[in-house]
Amino acid sequence: MKEELSIIIPVYNEARNIKKVLEGIDRVVHDISCKAYVVYFLENDNTLPILKKIKNSYRFPISVLKSTYGRGAANQIKTGIAKSVGDIVLVTMSDLSDNPKDIPIMYNKIKQGYDVVCASRYVNGGGQIAQNSKSLIKKALSMFVGLSLHYLKGIPTHDVTNSFRIYKRKIFKYINIESDTGFSMAMEITVKAYALGYNITEVPTIWTDRSEGKSNFKIAKWAGSYFRWYRYALVNGYSSMQKSQKVK
């Protein structure tokens, strides 16, 4: 039976976290037909031996995939999108930063007719638990980008950079993903979806900075990626597309 919801989980040396991530998902997907796609890019990734032992322990099937687009979270996510088959696509991280309790809420929003549902840290009921000074810098950058695009361009989320998202698969027929970093990919997809007239909404989430393992966030590199899609949003906001027919 084809799953309705494809859950894309990029991993890189997440042996300490992956079991808890899958357990969290397992607790909330009772009535959702879904399959998880765990995507890696190195054969010596320490997540793989753990996955081999536990992959049949959950109410949903798990497929372990090697990235066909190359190294990095963005390429892993693109692989997951390309290889999965569900009409709805969820992207969630493997570092315990995303709250699985939000998944049914996001899924229900998609079922109500939205095309993109963003988990938002910067809206009432949302928040971010930072562990160190780098996390605080990252928070300040993402908050500025999200809030300014919401108020300047009307993008219907206060948190355009958070990777924790649910999408209708149909949007990827019209959106060519160009990002080579996972942290800017969600922003790229969202601003392009907005420019095309897709229906976007958000739900509050509490995001928790990783406590196990090493973060791969590099501020200097990804600030440039943020700026690229920030500029795109300023130039190509929905107001400039109103003369065109909305994509259905």
C-alpha positions in Angstrom: 0.0 0.0 0.0 1.4 3.4 -1.0 2.0 5.6 2.0 0.3 9.0 2.1 3.0 10.7 4.1 6.7 10.4 3.3 9.0 11.3 6.2 12.4 12.5 5.1 15.2 12.3 7.7 18.7 13.3 6.7 21.4 11.8 9.0 25.1 12.2 9.6 26.6 10.4 12.6 23.4 10.4 14.6 23.9 7.1 16.4 23.0 8.8 19.8 19.8 10.4 18.5 18.2 8.3 15.7 16.4 5.8 18.0 14.7 8.7 20.0 13.8 10.5 16.8 12.0 7.4 15.4 10.4 6.6 18.7 9.0 10.2 18.8 7.5 9.8 15.4 6.1 6.4 16.2 4.2 7.8 19.1 2.2 10.4 17.0 1.5 8.7 13.6 -1.2 6.3 14.8 -3.8 7.2 12.1 -1.4 8.3 9.4 -0.3 6.0 6.5 3.4 6.9 6.4 6.9 5.7 5.6 10.2 7.1 6.8 13.2 7.6 4.5 16.4 7.9 6.4 19.0 9.3 4.0 22.8 9.1 4.5 25.8 9.9 2.3 28.8 8.1 3.9 29.1 4.4 4.3 30.9 4.8 7.6 28.1 6.9 9.1 27.6 5.6 12.7 23.8 5.9 12.3 23.7 2.9 10.0 24.5 0.1 12.4 21.9 1.4 14.8 19.3 1.6 12.0 20.0 -2.0 11.0 19.1 -3.1 14.5 16.0 -1.0 15.0 14.4 -0.3 11.6 11.7 -3.0 12.0 10.6 -1.8 15.5 8.0 0.8 14.5 4.5 1.0 13.2 5.7 2.5 10.0 8.2 1.0 7.5 11.7 2.6 7.2 13.8 2.8 4.0 17.5 3.6 4.4 18.8 5.4 1.3 22.2 6.7 0.2 22.2 10.2 -1.2 22.2 10.1 -5.0 22.9 13.9 -5.3 26.0 14.0 -3.2 27.1 15.1 0.2 25.2 17.3 2.6 21.7 17.6 4.1 20.3 19.5 1.1 21.3 16.7 -1.2 20.0 14.1 1.2 16.6 15.8 1.4 16.5 16.1 -2.4 17.2 12.3 -2.6 14.4 11.6 -0.1 11.9 13.7 -2.1 12.9 12.0 -5.3 12.8 8.5 -4.0 9.7 8.7 -1.8 6.2 8.3 -3.2 3.7 9.8 -0.7 1.5 12.7 -1.8 2.6 14.6 1.3 6.3 15.1 2.3 7.6 15.8 5.8 11.1 16.9 6.4 12.4 16.6 9.9 15.9 16.6 11.4 17.7 13.7 13.1 19.2 15.7 16.0 16.1 15.9 18.2 15.6 19.6 17.5 12.1 19.1 16.0 9.1 18.3 18.2 7.3 15.2 16.8 4.1 16.2 18.6 3.7 18.9 16.0 3.5 16.4 13.1 -0.2 15.5 13.4 -1.1 19.2 13.7 0.9 20.0 10.6 -0.5 17.0 8.7 -4.1 18.1 9.6 -3.3 21.6 8.1 -2.2 20.0 4.9 -5.5 17.9 4.8 -7.4 21.2 5.2 -6.0 22.3 1.9 -2.7 24.1 2.6 0.3 23.3 0.3 3.1 24.2 2.7 2.9 24.0 6.5 5.8 25.6 8.4 6.7 24.8 12.0 7.4 28.3 13.4 9.6 29.3 16.4 8.7 33.0 16.1 5.0 33.0 16.5 2.8 32.9 19.7 3.2 29.5 21.3 6.6 28.9 19.6 10.1 29.2 20.9 13.7 28.2 20.6 16.0 26.6 23.3 19.5 27.6 22.5 22.5 25.8 24.0 25.4 28.1 23.2 26.5 31.5 21.7 26.6 30.1 18.2 23.0 29.0 18.6 22.0 32.5 19.7 23.7 34.0 16.6 21.8 31.5 14.5 18.6 32.3 16.2 19.1 36.1 15.7 19.8 35.6 12.0 16.9 33.3 11.3 14.5 35.5 13.4 15.5 38.6 11.4 15.1 36.9 8.1 11.7 35.3 9.0 10.1 38.3 10.7 11.3 40.8 8.1 10.0 38.8 5.2 6.7 38.2 6.9 6.1 41.9 7.6 7.8 43.3 4.4 6.5 40.8 1.8 3.6 39.2 3.6 5.0 35.7 3.5 2.5 33.7 5.7 5.1 32.4 8.2 7.2 34.2 10.8 9.9 31.4 10.4 10.9 31.0 6.8 14.2 29.2 7.6 13.1 26.3 9.8 13.6 23.0 8.0 10.7 21.3 9.9 8.0 21.4 7.2 5.2 19.5 5.5 4.7 19.9 1.8 2.2 18.6 -0.8 4.4 16.8 -3.3 2.7 18.6 -6.3 4.7 21.8 -5.5 7.9 20.1 -6.5 6.7 19.8 -10.1 7.1 23.6 -10.3 9.9 24.3 -7.9 13.5 23.4 -8.9 15.5 23.2 -5.7 18.9 24.9 -6.1 20.1 25.1 -2.5 23.3 23.2 -1.6 22.8 23.7 2.2 20.0 22.1 4.1 19.4 25.2 6.3 18.6 27.4 3.3 16.6 24.8 1.4 13.4 25.4 3.4 13.7 29.1 2.8 14.2 28.6 -0.9 11.2 26.3 -1.2 8.9 28.6 0.8 9.7 31.8 -1.0 9.4 30.1 -4.4 6.1 28.5 -3.3 4.8 31.9 -2.2 5.8 33.5 -5.5 3.9 30.8 -7.3 0.8 31.5 -5.2 0.7 28.3 -3.2 -1.2 28.3 0.1 1.2 28.5 3.1 0.5 28.5 6.8 2.3 27.9 10.1 1.9 26.2 13.4 3.9 27.1 16.6 6.8 24.8 17.5 9.4 24.7 20.3 12.8 24.0 18.7 15.5 22.6 20.9 19.2 22.9 20.0 21.0 19.6 19.9 22.4 18.2 23.1 24.1 15.1 21.6 26.5 15.1 18.6 28.1 18.0 16.6 26.2 20.7 14.8 27.0 21.2 11.1 25.7 24.8 11.0 28.4 27.1 9.6 27.3 30.7 10.1 29.4 32.4 7.4 28.6 29.9 4.7 24.8 29.7 5.3 24.4 33.4 5.9 25.3 33.8 2.3 22.7 31.3 1.3 20.1 33.0 3.4 20.9 36.3 1.7 20.4 34.8 -1.8 16.9 33.6 -1.1 16.1 36.8 1.0 16.9 38.8 -2.1 14.8 36.5 -4.2 11.9 37.0 -1.9 12.2 40.8 -2.0 12.2 40.7 -5.8 9.8 37.9 -6.5 7.2 38.2 -3.7 3.6 37.2 -4.4 2.6 40.8 -5.2 4.7 40.6 -8.3 2.9 37.4 -9.4 -0.7 38.6 -9.0 -1.1 39.2 -12.7 -0.2 35.6 -13.3 -2.6 32.7 -12.8 -1.9 30.8 -9.5 -0.5 27.4 -9.9 -3.1 24.7 -8.9 
